[in-house]
């Protein structure tokens, strides 16, 4: 979906040559930002010995007037609205040249509204430096993240299940969820409500390709939450690799949910089990969270998912050493 006011605009800088000073300034700000005018000048000067500080300052002011650059108290940086406009303009041209329009961003997932929301999320994270790419490294909310085939996690989960250690994935992910949500909540502009924190978490997990979920039931005292999601990519991959199972498989997600809501509710005993799972043939995945003492640990399915008290003490002791 194209942004209002940008859809029919001409391509930004169409006709501006590589020797135009504005081109050099944009190239510098595309790599590093925010920068003061003198910092921009120093970097441009490395490739353009013929330029002056006055010339760079004038180019910056022109770019601000044209909407390509934003000026903040910290310095100059590319306008995300301009960057999005450039992306949409190039996508529009690519769509026309491809004939069938296979490259249009709004067709990437088959859900234009959803794609638009995720692209807006990405734009916001980039502008706030919540997602940063460096050579060989991606940081998301200050945490290193990796992109790898989900089959790797599926094979690992299968091996641990055969050893009766489903809970190990869960406990490790739970610790991650606590650290992750603590960092993520600090990045929000205002203290988050439970629904806002849930929406934020759902967007992040959707963006990362795990699941999109909603709250189907919630109580606050004591906390009890039921989450549902119809598109767990992990469960679908597990089904593809090993066929239908008789046990739930989304242990990493359960751990993330548990750690996230431990942070939101400030309830350290909160645990999550998966009661429905796509890999079992259910129509959707369902996760139920509540304080540990409310679960029946004599139920083998529950104990296998969250671990016995002895398992938890041993695992958390090991994680504390890491």
N, C-alpha and C positions, 0 to 999 in steps of 0.2 A: 504494500500500500504506500503510495507516494505522499510525502508530507504536503500539507496545504501551502500553496504559494511557490512550490518548488517544481511541480510536475512539468510545467511547460516552459520553465526558464531555460535559456541557452546554456551550453556547457560552460562552466566556470573557466576562465582564462583561455577560451577558445581563440586562437590567433596570437596568443602571447608567446613569443619565442624564448628559447633557452637563455638568451643573452639579456632578456629583460630582468632588471634588478629584482622585481617582485617574484619572479620565478626562483631566484636564488634564495630569497628570504623565506618563501614557502618551503623550499627544500630543507632549509636549516630547521625550521619549526616543525617539520614533519618527523625529524629525528630526535629533537630535544626541546623540552618546554617545561614550565614557562621560562622565558628569557627576557632580560632587560634589553633595551635598545643597543647599549654598548656591547653586550654579550653577543647579540645577533650580528653586529658589525664585525666583531673579532672573528667570528666563524665564517662569515661571508668573505671577509678579506683574505682568508687563506687561499681561496680559489679565484678571487677577483681583486688583484692588486690595484686596479684602476679606480676603485670606488672610494667614496668618502663617507664619513659618519653621517653627514647631512643628507646624502643621497639615500642611505639605508633608512634613516629616520623618516624621510619623506615617503619612501616605499611602504614602510610600516603603516603610516597614517592613511595612505591610499588603500591599503589592504583592509584596514579597519573600516573605512568608509564603504568599501565594496562588500563588506560582510564576510570576507575570507579569514580575517584574523580578529581575535578578541583581545582587548586590553584589560587586564585585571591588576589588582594591587601587587601581585607577584611578578607581573611582566606580561609579555605577549605570548599567545598560543593560537593555534589554528581553531577556528570556530567549528564546533561539532555540527552545527546546522549547515555550514558550508560543506563540510566533509560528507555529511549525509546527502546533501544536494548533489555533490559531485558523484557519489556512489550511485544515486538513483538515476542521474542523467546518463551515466555510462551504462547502467543496467538497461535503461530504456533503449539506448542505441544498440546494445548487444542483442536485446530482444528482437528488435526490428531486423537486424542482420541475420539472426539465426532462423528467421522465418516462423518456426513453430513456437517461438518464445520459451524454449526450454530453460533459458538461463534467468528468467525473471525471478527476483528474490521472493516475490509473494507466492510463487509456485513451488518453492523449495520444500515445504512440508505439506502442502495441500491445505493449509489452514492459514489464510492471509492475516487474520486478526491475531492469531497466536504468534506467527512469525514476526509481525510488527511489534508486538509487546517484547519479545525476546531481543529483537534488534535494538529497541529503545533501552532495554536493560543493559545490553552490551555497550551502547553509546554512553550511558550514564556511568558504568563502571570504568570505562576507558578515561572519561573526562575527570573522574575522581581518583584515577590511578589505583583503582581496586583490582584491576587486572593489568598485568605488566608482562610483556614479552621481552626476554633477553636471550642472547645466543645460548641455546641448549636448555633454557629454563622458562617456565611459565609460573608466574605468581598470581594467585587468586586470593584476595583479602589477606595478603601477606603469607599465604601458605603455598609451598611448591606443589604443583599438580602435574600429572603426566597423562598423556593420551596413549592408550593401548587397546588392543581388541578385547572386547568383553569376554571372549572365549577363555582368555587367560584366567580371569577371576572365576569363571564357571568351573574350569578344571580344578582350580585350587579348592573351591567350595566342595566339589565332589569328593576330592581326596580327604578333606577334613571330615566330611559327613561319614565316610566309610570308617573313620577312626572314632566316630562318636563325638566329634569336637566342633559341632556347628557353633557352639557358644563362643569359641575362641575368636572367630571373625567378628561376631557381634560385640564382644568386650572391647576389642581393638578399635572398631568403628565407633563405639560409644565414646571412648576417650577422644577420638578425633572430632566427634560431633560436639562435645563440650567445648573444645578449643576453637572449633570453627565458628559455632554460633556466638561465642563470646566476642570473637573478633568481628564477625559480621554485624552484630547488633550495634557495635560502636561506630560502624560506618553509616548507620541510618541517621537521618537529619534530626529525628526526635525519638524519644523512648517509644518502643514498639508495643502495640497491643498484641495479644495472642494471635488474633486473626492476621495482623500485619506481619508478624514474625513468620507465621505459617505461609502466607503468600510469598514472602521473601524467600523462604526456604524452598518452596515449590518451584519458584522461578529459577533459582540457582540449580536445583537438581534437574529441572527440565533442560536448562541451558547446557548442563554437563552430560545430558543424554541418559539419565537414570530413570526418572519417572516424573509424572505430573500428578499431584495428589491434592485432595481436599479433606477438610474436617467434616465427618458425617455425624459426630456426636462429641460433646465436650462437657465435662463437669470440672469445677475448680477446687472444691473442698470436700474430700481430697481430690487431687487431679485425676481425671480419667478421660482419655482421648481415644477416639476411633478415627483412623485415617483410611481413605480408600483411594486407589489408583487403578486405572484400567490398562496402563501401558508400561508396565515395568519391563524395560529392555533386558534386564538381567534374567528375569523369569522366562522371557521369550527365548533368549539365547540358551538357557538351560534346557528348555523344552526341545529346542532344535538339536542340541548336542546329545542329550541323553533320553529324550522322550518323556512321557508323562510320569510324574513321581507320586508318591503317597505322603510326601512331606513338604513343608514350605521351604523356600530356598533363598529368600531375600534377606540374608543375615546382615550384609553391609548396610542396607537401607534401614533395617530395624535399629542398628547401632547408631546411625546418624540421627534417626528420629529420637531415640532415647536421649542421646547427648544434647540434641537441640532443645528438647522440652525440659530436660534437667536444668538447663540454663534459663529458659523462659520462666518456668515455674519456681525456680530456685528450690527444687525438690530432688536431692541427690539420690534418693532411693527409687526414682522412676525407672521402670523397665518397659520394654515393648516385646510383644510376641506377634507373629503373623498367624492369623486365624483362617485366612483364605489366600490362595496363591494361584496365579495363572498356570504355573508349572504343574499344579495338581489337577488342572482342568476346570478350576473355578473361572467365572466370567471376569473377575477382577481380583486385585490383591487387597487384603484388609489387615490393618495393623492396630492392635489395641495396646494402649499404654496406661499404666497405673503404678502406684508404689509397690515395691517388691512383696511386701507382706500380704498384699491382697491377692497374689497369685497362689495357686495350689502347686507347690513344688513337688508333690507326690505324683502329679501328672507328668508322665515321662516326656510327653511332647513339650510341655512347658519347661521342664528341667533341662531338656536337650537344647532348647533355644536360648535360655538365659543363664544356664549353668547352676549347679548346686551351690550352696553357700561356701563349701570348701573350694570348689572350682573358682568362684569369684575371688575369694581371698588370695588364692595362689596366683591367678591371672593379674589381678590388680597390683600385687606385690612385684611381679615381673615388669609390668608396665611402668610402675613408679621408678624402677631402676633405669629405664630406658631414657 
